[in-house]
């Protein structure tokens, strides 16, 4: 687990700052503690309205940043995200479009909503 104790110590402080540290004991996989940009990942999930899901399951922080755009796309397409299981399914499974095309598809959906 401990690849870099300095990063892990910093990330534990970040979890405490966001009041997420108490959820660490419930986490099935805490490899996110080794990530240098943990704070940015937390911010992104909070921007997407995933605060309760994050408190329930910190393993959501183990996904690549680019996959979080799937959450935004799901909202724009009115696909419900009812619990952490459905959220994990959206993040880990093939989605409406390929992962490589999500940015392009988001732009198209935005243009369609404006018109």
C-alpha positions as a Python dict, from the first residue, in 0.01 Angstrom:
ca = {
    (1, 'X'): (0, 0, 0),
    (2, 'X'): (265, 252, 101),
    (3, 'X'): (443, 355, -215),
    (4, 'X'): (519, 705, -90),
    (5, 'X'): (455, 780, 278),
    (6, 'X'): (464, 1156, 215),
    (7, 'X'): (180, 1136, -39),
    (8, 'X'): (-19, 904, 185),
    (9, 'X'): (20, 1139, 482),
    (10, 'X'): (-90, 1435, 265),
    (11, 'X'): (-390, 1240, 136),
    (12, 'X'): (-499, 1141, 485),
    (13, 'X'): (-493, 1512, 571),
    (14, 'X'): (-703, 1581, 259),
    (15, 'X'): (-958, 1319, 366),
    (16, 'X'): (-976, 1481, 709),
    (17, 'X'): (-1018, 1826, 552),
    (18, 'X'): (-1315, 1700, 347),
    (19, 'X'): (-1461, 1511, 646),
    (20, 'X'): (-1412, 1180, 463),
    (21, 'X'): (-1152, 1022, 689),
    (22, 'X'): (-1412, 838, 895),
    (23, 'X'): (-1524, 661, 575),
    (24, 'X'): (-1176, 517, 521),
    (25, 'X'): (-1244, 218, 744),
    (26, 'X'): (-1537, 117, 524),
    (27, 'X'): (-1336, 134, 203),
    (28, 'X'): (-1274, -194, 25),
    (29, 'X'): (-975, -59, -165),
    (30, 'X'): (-768, 236, -52),
    (31, 'X'): (-515, 246, -334),
    (32, 'X'): (-630, 605, -397),
    (33, 'X'): (-415, 705, -97),
    (34, 'X'): (-114, 679, -330),
    (35, 'X'): (-259, 923, -586),
    (36, 'X'): (-93, 1265, -605),
    (37, 'X'): (-407, 1445, -725),
    (38, 'X'): (-652, 1303, -472),
    (39, 'X'): (-791, 1646, -384),
    (40, 'X'): (-877, 1715, -749),
    (41, 'X'): (-1060, 1381, -771),
    (42, 'X'): (-1262, 1462, -461),
    (43, 'X'): (-1344, 1809, -596),
    (44, 'X'): (-1461, 1662, -928),
    (45, 'X'): (-1693, 1414, -757),
    (46, 'X'): (-1830, 1686, -530),
    (47, 'X'): (-1894, 1911, -833),
    (48, 'X'): (-2092, 1625, -984),
    (49, 'X'): (-2307, 1597, -671),
    (50, 'X'): (-2158, 1270, -553),
    (51, 'X'): (-2092, 1373, -191),
    (52, 'X'): (-2310, 1107, -27),
    (53, 'X'): (-2188, 836, -265),
    (54, 'X'): (-1832, 936, -183),
    (55, 'X'): (-1898, 919, 191),
    (56, 'X'): (-2056, 576, 142),
    (57, 'X'): (-1775, 438, -74),
    (58, 'X'): (-1432, 598, -101),
    (59, 'X'): (-1326, 336, -355),
    (60, 'X'): (-1491, 568, -611),
    (61, 'X'): (-1163, 760, -589),
    (62, 'X'): (-980, 470, -753),
    (63, 'X'): (-1124, 542, -1098),
    (64, 'X'): (-939, 744, -1360),
    (65, 'X'): (-1039, 1111, -1370),
    (66, 'X'): (-1159, 1083, -1729),
    (67, 'X'): (-1422, 826, -1629),
    (68, 'X'): (-1599, 1079, -1406),
    (69, 'X'): (-1729, 1242, -1723),
    (70, 'X'): (-1953, 936, -1753),
    (71, 'X'): (-2142, 1068, -1449),
    (72, 'X'): (-2199, 1402, -1621),
    (73, 'X'): (-2313, 1227, -1937),
    (74, 'X'): (-2552, 1007, -1739),
    (75, 'X'): (-2712, 1318, -1586),
    (76, 'X'): (-2743, 1488, -1923),
    (77, 'X'): (-2909, 1177, -2066),
    (78, 'X'): (-3140, 1146, -1762),
    (79, 'X'): (-2992, 812, -1662),
    (80, 'X'): (-3061, 772, -1290),
    (81, 'X'): (-2778, 704, -1047),
    (82, 'X'): (-2962, 562, -749),
    (83, 'X'): (-2687, 407, -541),
    (84, 'X'): (-2314, 331, -534),
    (85, 'X'): (-2368, 3, -722),
    (86, 'X'): (-2527, 184, -1016),
    (87, 'X'): (-2250, 444, -1000),
    (88, 'X'): (-1980, 174, -1007),
    (89, 'X'): (-2160, 14, -1303),
    (90, 'X'): (-2155, 342, -1494),
    (91, 'X'): (-1788, 401, -1418),
    (92, 'X'): (-1660, 50, -1482),
    (93, 'X'): (-1878, -80, -1766),
    (94, 'X'): (-1906, 9, -2131),
    (95, 'X'): (-2136, 307, -2151),
    (96, 'X'): (-2357, 477, -2407),
    (97, 'X'): (-2042, 580, -2595),
    (98, 'X'): (-1683, 462, -2574),
    (99, 'X'): (-1462, 618, -2309),
    (100, 'X'): (-1256, 784, -2583),
    (101, 'X'): (-1564, 956, -2727),
    (102, 'X'): (-1723, 1087, -2407),
    (103, 'X'): (-1583, 1441, -2443),
    (104, 'X'): (-1709, 1468, -2799),
    (105, 'X'): (-2048, 1330, -2705),
    (106, 'X'): (-2078, 1572, -2410),
    (107, 'X'): (-2019, 1863, -2648),
    (108, 'X'): (-2287, 1730, -2885),
    (109, 'X'): (-2536, 1690, -2601),
    (110, 'X'): (-2462, 2047, -2483),
    (111, 'X'): (-2523, 2183, -2834),
    (112, 'X'): (-2848, 1986, -2863),
    (113, 'X'): (-2969, 2123, -2529),
    (114, 'X'): (-2893, 2480, -2634),
    (115, 'X'): (-3085, 2454, -2961),
}
